[in-house]
């Protein structure tokens, strides 16, 4: 058994979960917040058989695409003045971890 932990953008999470459920994966969702942009994410925990890990990751990658967004940024002008200038950042995609599961019980 393997535990697939995927951190996905909040906007992609509903689509990803629906696709995983259609493919007969059981998903536990945890609402999380990213550290850099302080934006909403969803952490998905999927326990599956070793031979289905690639299928699970393919399902996630089909639904989570990277994109660019403008977010507010601040810049100091050097004389005690600050201005808010938007900066372009890449969001979306998925961060996926696969770990061994020593014991799994569904109670």
C-alpha positions in Angstrom: 0.0 0.0 0.0 1.0 3.6 -0.7 -0.2 6.9 0.6 -0.4 9.6 -2.0 -0.4 13.1 -0.5 -1.2 15.8 -3.0 -1.3 19.5 -2.3 -3.5 21.2 -4.9 -4.8 24.7 -5.5 -8.3 25.3 -4.0 -9.7 26.1 -7.4 -8.6 22.7 -8.8 -9.6 20.7 -5.8 -13.3 20.0 -6.7 -12.3 18.7 -10.2 -9.5 16.6 -8.9 -11.7 15.0 -6.2 -14.5 14.2 -8.7 -12.0 12.6 -11.1 -10.4 10.5 -8.3 -13.8 9.4 -7.1 -14.8 8.4 -10.7 -11.6 6.3 -10.9 -12.6 4.6 -7.6 -10.0 6.2 -5.4 -11.0 7.1 -1.8 -9.9 10.6 -0.9 -9.6 12.5 2.4 -9.5 16.2 1.9 -7.9 18.7 4.3 -8.2 22.5 3.9 -4.7 24.0 4.1 -3.0 27.3 3.5 0.2 27.9 1.5 3.1 29.6 3.2 4.2 31.9 0.4 1.0 33.4 -1.0 -1.1 32.5 2.1 -3.6 31.2 -0.4 -6.1 28.4 0.0 -5.0 24.9 -0.9 -6.5 21.5 -0.4 -4.3 18.6 0.8 -5.6 15.3 -0.5 -4.7 11.9 1.1 -5.3 8.9 -1.0 -4.3 5.4 0.1 -4.0 2.9 -2.8 -2.4 -0.3 -3.9 1.2 0.0 -5.3 0.2 -0.8 -8.8 -2.4 2.1 -8.9 -0.1 4.9 -7.8 0.8 6.0 -11.4 -2.9 6.0 -12.3 -3.7 8.2 -9.3 -0.9 10.7 -10.1 -2.0 10.8 -13.8 -5.5 11.6 -12.6 -4.2 14.5 -10.4 -1.9 15.9 -13.2 -4.8 16.0 -15.7 -6.8 18.3 -13.4 -4.1 20.5 -11.9 -2.5 22.9 -14.4 -0.1 25.7 -13.5 -1.2 29.2 -14.4 0.0 32.7 -13.7 -1.9 35.3 -11.7 -1.3 38.9 -10.6 -1.1 39.3 -6.8 -0.6 42.5 -4.9 3.0 43.2 -3.9 4.6 46.0 -2.0 7.8 47.8 -2.8 9.6 50.4 -0.7 10.7 53.5 -2.6 13.5 54.2 -0.2 12.3 57.4 1.4 9.7 55.8 3.7 7.1 55.5 1.0 5.6 52.2 0.0 3.7 51.4 -3.2 1.5 48.5 -4.1 2.5 47.0 -7.4 1.1 43.7 -8.6 3.5 40.9 -9.3 3.1 37.9 -11.5 3.3 34.5 -9.8 2.8 30.9 -10.9 0.0 29.1 -9.1 -1.7 25.8 -9.5 -0.2 22.5 -10.3 0.2 19.9 -7.6 2.9 18.8 -5.1 2.7 15.1 -4.7 4.3 12.8 -2.1 4.2 9.0 -2.2 5.0 7.1 1.0 4.9 3.5 2.1 2.0 2.4 4.3 3.0 -0.1 6.9 -0.5 -0.8 8.0 -3.9 0.2 6.7 -7.3 -0.5 8.3 -10.7 0.8 7.4 -12.8 0.7 10.5 
